Structure formats: structure tokens, C-alpha cells
Amino acid sequence: MSTQTSFVTPAARLQAYSSTADLAISPPSAREASTRARSAVASNKDLRSEPGPIRFIIIALAISFLTIFVVLPLVVVFASAFSKGISAYFTALAEPEALSAIRLTLLVAAISVGLNLVFGVIAAWAIAKFEFPGKTFLITLIDLPFSVSPVISGLVFVLLFGAQGYWGTWLQAHNVQILFAVPGIALATIFVTFPFVARSLIPLMQEQGTQEEEAAISLGASGLQTFFRVTLPNIKWGLLYGVLLCNARAMGEFGAVSVVSGHIRGETNTMPLLVEILYNEYQFVASFAIASLLAMLALITLVVKTVLEQRLDEGQPPRDEPSDH
């Protein structure tokens, strides 16, 4: 029984390859690959971006909206405040009623920011660092002032501390004045402003985790040392951001304060309340002079807010960019 074995010589292989060379596909050169990549990027940009006229219309609409509803009102406020000269402007601000409103506003803002600072740090620490029953409910309670009208929150304090309220009889018997006084204004302001500090710190502290605190405690640091030397430096910009927003809202609050203040001239009128009263009495220069202080506060808040946002972005870890393999 014989076995036939066929051998293919190198010459035969070369001849077979040359006969099928027209069917072979050569790999693209580096220049061709680069050109294809650039064309693909350009096509993706064309798909993501709008045509030139559409972009122009969108940008023009955005700028027009901001000009009409933001820039123009600010210009009108300052123009009306200085309409009768600088001397009339500062004379209006030097009135005893205006000075009383400014002092009361600063006092209430200081009380609200101080208490909300403590509460916000404690609440953010508990939510971000621990797991416990009712955690979701606590977050919901923190967000409650965002969904409740300030007027309704003021009415709640009237129902609690008013003459016919839940604790009204006891307060009158002990000669304790809550409503139509500084305590009532401070309570109403605290209620509408307490989410700002906590809401600024919770996502920041959740992202940072607990590794650094655990390492500090394992090295022998106490709780206070861990907070002041590890936690506080990591959250300082977020804390300042929340304090800034809380202060701006406290100084500009109108609805809740209007319900509990009683509008006593020279005693319980804050700056926003006095602006309304003076405007209704046709004292336009005085009204817009005080309003200009609130507008300047808003502009300063905007600038500082932008700086703090940049600081917060610089403190975040870099994000991994998607790569093609």
C-alpha cells in the first residue's frame, strides 16, 4: 500500500501569491488613518453642533432674556436710587428707620447663619458618614423648606406662638414675646434657610468618604482633632459656599418674615419689608436706596459664589476620560 506525499516548493508558493495579489487588501498607511480619524472627528462635531444661524439665535435669545429680566432691573434700581443725587441717596440710608431695618437684618442674618452652620455640619456629618434608620426621612425633612411656601412657614409659627396658638397662653403667662419681635423673625428665617449649609456639604462629604477620618482615629486622634484637622480642611470651601447662600437668603427673605414681624415701624421691619413700605408710601428714592443695598449684596454673592465654585471644582478628583482600545 503506497502513500503519495505532495510537496509545495517555495517557487510554487510565490507563484500562487502573485496570482492572487489583486485580491489582497493592503493595510492603510499612517497618513490615511490620520485623515480618516480627523474626518470622523469633524463629522461628530457636525452632528453635535447646530448650524451657525441656529447657534446665533439661541445665544441671542439667552442674552436678551438675561438683559431684560436680570440686568435691566438692576440698572433701574440703581438709577432710581441715585435719581436725585448722591446726597439724597445717603440721606435716605441715614434715616433712623432705615438704620433700624439694616441693623435688624444683619442681626437676624447672623443668628440664622450661625445656627444653620452648626445644624448643617451635624446633619451632613450624620447623613454622609453613618447609616441609620430614617436617613431618607431626615434628608426629606431637610429639603422641606424648598417645597413649602415661606408664607405657609410663617403661618405655622403664628399657629404655634400666637395669642390663640398652641403655646400662646403659656408664653403670655410668662411674658415671653415670640411673634412681632426678633425671636419670631429669627425663627422664621432659620426655617427657610436651614437647608443651604447641609445641602452644600452632604454630597461633598459623601464623595470624600470616611477613609481619612478612620486613619486619623487609628493613629490616636480624638474626635475633635479629627474634625478640625482632617474633616474641616476638606469641606471648608463647601462650607463657605453654603454659608454664603444661607446669608443671602436670610437677608433677602420677605414672605415668612412679613407674616411674623407685625410691620412695627422702626422695630420689626427688615430691609425687604421696609422697601415695600416706602414704595407704597411713594418714597421712591428711599425705597430704591435700600433696595440697592440688597442688589449689591446679590452681586457680591454672585461673585463670591463663582470663586467658591471654582475652588470646589479644583478640589474634586480628576475624572477618568474614556479611551478607545
C-alpha positions in Angstrom: 0.0 0.0 0.0 1.7 3.2 -1.2 1.3 6.7 0.1 1.6 9.7 -2.1 3.0 12.8 -0.5 2.9 16.2 -2.3 5.5 18.8 -1.6 4.9 22.6 -2.4 8.1 24.3 -3.3 8.8 27.9 -2.3 8.6 28.9 -6.0 5.1 27.4 -6.3 4.0 29.4 -3.2 5.4 32.6 -4.6 3.5 32.0 -7.9 0.3 31.3 -6.0 0.6 34.5 -4.0 1.3 36.6 -7.1 -1.7 35.1 -8.9 -4.0 36.4 -6.0 -2.2 39.7 -5.3 -5.0 41.6 -6.9 -7.4 40.3 -4.3 -5.3 41.2 -1.3 -6.2 44.3 0.8 -3.2 46.3 2.0 -3.4 47.9 5.5 -3.9 51.7 5.4 -0.9 53.9 5.8 -0.4 56.1 8.9 -1.4 59.2 6.8 -4.6 57.6 5.6 -5.5 56.5 9.2 -4.9 60.1 10.5 -7.0 61.5 7.7 -9.8 59.1 8.5 -9.7 59.9 12.2 -9.8 63.7 11.5 -12.8 63.3 9.2 -14.6 61.2 11.8 -14.0 63.8 14.5 -15.2 66.5 12.2 -18.3 64.6 11.3 -19.0 64.0 15.0 -18.7 67.7 15.6 -21.1 68.4 12.8 -23.6 66.1 14.3 -23.2 67.6 17.8 -23.3 71.3 16.9 -26.1 73.3 15.4 -25.8 75.3 12.2 -24.4 78.8 12.5 -27.8 80.7 12.3 -29.4 78.4 14.9 -26.5 78.9 17.3 -26.7 82.7 16.8 -30.5 82.7 17.5 -30.1 80.6 20.7 -27.3 82.8 22.1 -29.2 86.0 21.2 -32.3 84.7 23.0 -30.4 83.8 26.1 -28.6 87.2 26.2 -31.8 89.0 25.6 -33.6 87.2 28.3 -30.9 87.8 30.9 -30.7 91.5 29.8 -34.4 92.1 30.1 -35.1 90.1 33.3 -31.8 90.5 35.2 -29.5 93.3 34.0 -32.3 95.9 33.2 -34.0 95.6 36.7 -30.6 96.1 38.4 -29.9 99.1 36.3 -33.3 100.6 37.1 -32.8 100.0 40.8 -29.5 101.9 40.9 -30.7 104.6 38.5 -33.8 105.2 40.7 -31.7 105.2 43.9 -29.4 107.9 42.6 -32.0 109.8 40.6 -31.9 112.8 43.0 -28.2 112.7 43.6 -25.7 111.1 45.9 -26.6 113.3 48.9 -30.3 112.2 48.7 -29.2 108.6 48.5 -27.1 108.7 51.6 -29.7 110.8 53.4 -32.3 108.1 52.8 -29.9 105.5 54.2 -29.2 107.6 57.2 -32.8 107.7 58.3 -33.4 106.1 61.7 -36.0 103.8 60.2 -33.6 102.6 57.5 -30.7 102.2 60.0 -33.0 100.1 62.3 -34.0 97.9 59.4 -30.4 97.4 58.4 -29.4 96.5 62.0 -32.3 94.1 62.3 -31.5 92.4 59.0 -27.8 91.9 59.9 -28.8 90.6 63.4 -31.3 88.1 62.0 -28.8 87.0 59.3 -26.1 86.5 61.9 -28.4 84.4 64.1 -29.7 82.3 61.2 -26.3 81.7 59.7 -24.7 80.8 63.0 -27.4 78.3 64.0 -27.7 76.8 60.5 -23.9 76.4 60.3 -24.0 74.2 63.4 -27.0 72.3 62.2 -25.8 71.9 58.7 -22.5 70.4 59.7 -24.1 68.0 62.2 -26.8 66.9 59.7 -24.3 66.5 56.8 -21.9 64.5 59.1 -24.7 62.2 60.2 -26.0 61.6 56.7 -22.7 61.2 54.9 -20.8 59.2 57.5 -23.3 56.9 59.1 -26.1 54.5 58.1 -29.2 54.6 60.4 -32.9 54.0 60.1 -34.8 57.1 59.0 -31.9 58.5 57.0 -34.0 59.1 53.9 -36.7 60.7 56.0 -34.1 63.1 57.5 -33.0 64.1 54.0 -36.6 64.8 53.1 -37.1 67.0 56.2 -34.0 69.0 55.3 -35.5 69.6 51.8 -38.9 70.6 53.2 -38.4 74.4 53.2 -37.6 74.2 49.5 -41.1 72.9 48.8 -43.1 74.9 51.4 -44.1 78.4 50.7 -42.4 80.9 53.0 -45.8 82.4 53.8 -47.0 79.0 55.0 -44.0 78.6 57.2 -44.7 82.0 58.7 -48.3 80.9 59.4 -47.0 77.8 61.1 -45.2 79.9 63.7 -48.3 82.1 64.2 -50.3 78.9 65.0 -47.6 77.8 67.4 -46.7 81.1 69.2 -49.6 83.4 68.5 -52.1 84.5 71.2 -54.5 81.8 70.1 -51.7 79.3 69.2 -50.6 76.1 70.8 -48.1 77.7 73.2 -49.6 81.2 73.1 -51.3 81.0 76.5 -48.1 79.8 78.3 -46.0 82.4 76.6 -48.3 85.2 77.6 -48.5 83.9 81.2 -44.7 84.0 81.4 -44.4 87.3 79.5 -42.4 85.8 76.6 -42.7 87.6 73.3 -42.0 85.5 70.2 -44.2 86.9 67.4 -43.8 90.5 66.4 -40.4 90.5 67.8 -36.8 89.5 67.0 -37.2 85.8 68.1 -40.1 85.2 65.7 -38.3 86.8 62.8 -35.2 84.8 63.6 -37.2 81.5 63.8 -38.9 82.1 60.5 -35.6 83.0 58.8 -33.9 79.9 60.3 -36.7 77.7 58.9 -36.4 78.9 55.3 -32.6 78.9 55.2 -31.5 75.8 57.1 -31.2 73.5 54.0 -28.5 75.5 52.4 -25.5 74.6 54.5 -26.5 70.9 54.9 -27.3 70.5 51.2 -23.9 72.1 50.2 -22.0 69.7 52.5 -23.8 66.3 52.1 -22.6 65.4 48.5 -19.1 66.7 49.2 -18.7 64.6 52.4 -20.3 61.6 50.7 -17.8 61.8 47.9 -14.8 62.1 50.3 -15.8 59.0 52.3 -14.5 58.1 55.7 -11.1 56.7 55.0 -9.1 59.8 56.2 -11.1 60.1 59.4 -10.7 56.4 60.1 -6.9 56.7 59.5 -6.7 59.7 61.9 -8.6 57.9 64.6 -6.5 54.8 64.2 -3.4 56.9 64.7 -4.8 58.1 68.1 -6.6 61.4 67.1 -9.6 62.3 69.1 -13.0 63.2 67.6 -12.4 66.9 67.8 -8.9 66.6 66.5 -10.2 64.6 63.6 -12.9 67.1 62.7 -10.7 70.2 62.9 -7.6 68.8 61.3 -9.0 66.3 58.8 -12.7 66.9 58.0 -12.9 70.7 58.2 -10.0 71.4 55.8 -11.6 69.1 53.3 -15.0 70.7 53.4 -14.1 74.4 54.1 -14.9 75.6 50.6 -18.3 73.8 50.5 -19.0 75.1 54.0 -18.3 78.7 52.9 -20.5 78.1 49.8 -23.4 77.0 52.0 -22.9 79.9 54.4 -22.9 82.4 51.5 -26.2 81.1 50.1 -27.7 81.0 53.6 -26.7 84.6 54.4 -28.0 85.9 51.0 -31.4 84.2 51.5 -31.6 85.3 55.2 -31.0 89.0 54.3 -33.5 88.9 51.4 -36.3 86.9 53.0 -39.7 88.5 52.7 -42.6 86.1 52.9 -42.1 84.3 56.2 -40.8 87.4 57.9 -43.7 89.5 56.7 -46.1 87.1 58.5 -44.4 87.1 61.9 -43.0 90.6 62.1 -46.1 92.7 62.6 -44.6 95.5 60.5 -43.8 97.7 63.5 -42.1 100.8 62.2 -38.5 101.1 63.5 -38.7 97.8 65.4 -39.6 94.7 63.3 -39.1 95.8 59.7 -36.2 94.2 57.9 -34.8 95.7 54.8 -37.1 93.9 52.3 -40.2 94.8 54.4 -39.1 98.5 54.5 -38.6 98.6 50.8 -42.2 97.6 50.3 -43.5 100.1 52.9 -41.5 103.0 51.5 -42.5 102.2 47.9 -46.2 102.1 48.9 -45.8 105.5 50.5 -44.3 106.9 47.3 -40.9 107.4 48.9 -39.2 106.1 45.8 -35.7 107.3 46.4 -35.6 105.9 49.9 -37.2 102.6 48.8 -34.7 102.1 45.9 -31.8 103.2 48.1 -32.4 100.3 50.4 -33.2 98.0 47.5 -29.8 98.9 46.0 -28.1 97.6 49.2 -29.9 94.3 48.6 -28.9 94.4 44.9 -25.3 95.0 45.8 -25.5 92.0 48.2 -26.8 89.9 45.3 -23.9 91.0 43.1 -21.3 90.3 45.8 -22.9 86.9 46.4 -22.7 86.1 42.7 -19.0 87.0 42.5 -18.1 85.1 45.7 -20.2 82.1 44.6 -18.3 81.9 41.3 -15.0 81.9 43.2 -16.1 79.2 45.6 -17.4 77.1 42.8 -14.0 77.2 41.1 -12.4 76.3 44.4 -14.7 73.3 44.8 -14.0 72.2 41.2 -10.3 72.4 41.9 -10.7 70.2 45.0 -12.5 67.4 43.1 -10.5 64.4 41.9 -10.0 64.3 38.1 -12.4 62.3 36.1 -11.2 59.4 34.0 -11.6 60.2 30.3 -12.9 57.3 28.2 -10.3 55.8 26.0 -10.5 53.7 22.8 -8.8 50.4 22.8 
